[in-house]
C-alpha cells in the first residue's frame, strides 16, 4: 500500500480522520499500542503485511511503517523472524515489559489519587558533569515513575515509589539517594506540586482529548473501522497519560479534566473492543513464535 492509498483508507473512519489531522501520532507509539493490544498475550508474531495494513488504516504509509519496524528491532522492542518469503514481528522480552507498562497505565487504577496517605518519595542525585546521556536517562525514568523536579538534582513524588523498579537495568543506582519524607514549613505542599509539575500542560492534554473524542461518544455516524479507531484512540490516550503523575486530588484544581477524559476513553474503548478484537483475529496473518517470543 502506498502512502496515498494509506491516507484514503484512514479517511474511511471520521474519528481517525479528525484525530490524525490534529495530533501527531508517532509510528512507534502506534506500533506499541498495536502489539500491546493484539500480540502481547502468547508467543505470537504478526506478518509485516498485516502490520503495514493496520498502520495504513491510520494514515501511516508503508515506507514509514517498515522503517519503524526496523528501528524497533534495533532498539530491542521487537524481534523479527523470517518464514519463507515473509517477515514476522513480535515483542522481545524488553518490548513486552514496555508494552505491559503501557497497558497498566491504560487499564489499571484511577487517573488521580483519591486516597493519599501523605507520604512523599524524595530523590536526589549527583553525577559527573560530562554524563549528559546518563542524566537524561535518569530524568526520563523519574518522570515516567511520576516524579516532578523541584530543583536541579532534586525530585519528589507524592506517594511511595519502588525505586528498585525505576532503576532496574540501570547503572545509576550508586548516584541516587532516596528518602520517604513530608514537606514542612516554609514549604507548602500545594505550591510544591505546582512548582514540580506542569499542571497547565497536563490539563491541556486532557482537554484536547475530550474535544477530539467527545463527538464520537456513542455517535454512529459515518463508517466505523473499529480496528483503526481503537488503535488511534488508545495511542492518543497513552500520549495524554504517559507521564501523568496521578497526583492526589487535593492538590488539583476543582475543574481538573482528567477524570472526565478517562471516563470518555473507557466508554468509547469499551464499545470498540470486542468488534476490533474479532476483526483483528480475522485479518491478521500470525504465527507462533520461537522461544524468545
Beta strands, then each sheet from edge to edge (+ up, - down):
strand 1: 44-47
strand 2: 78-83
strand 3: 86-91
strand 4: 120-125
strand 5: 148-151
strand 6: 154-157
strand 7: 176-181
strand 8: 286-288
sheet 1: 2+ 3- 1+ 8-
sheet 2: 5+ 6- 4+ 7-
end
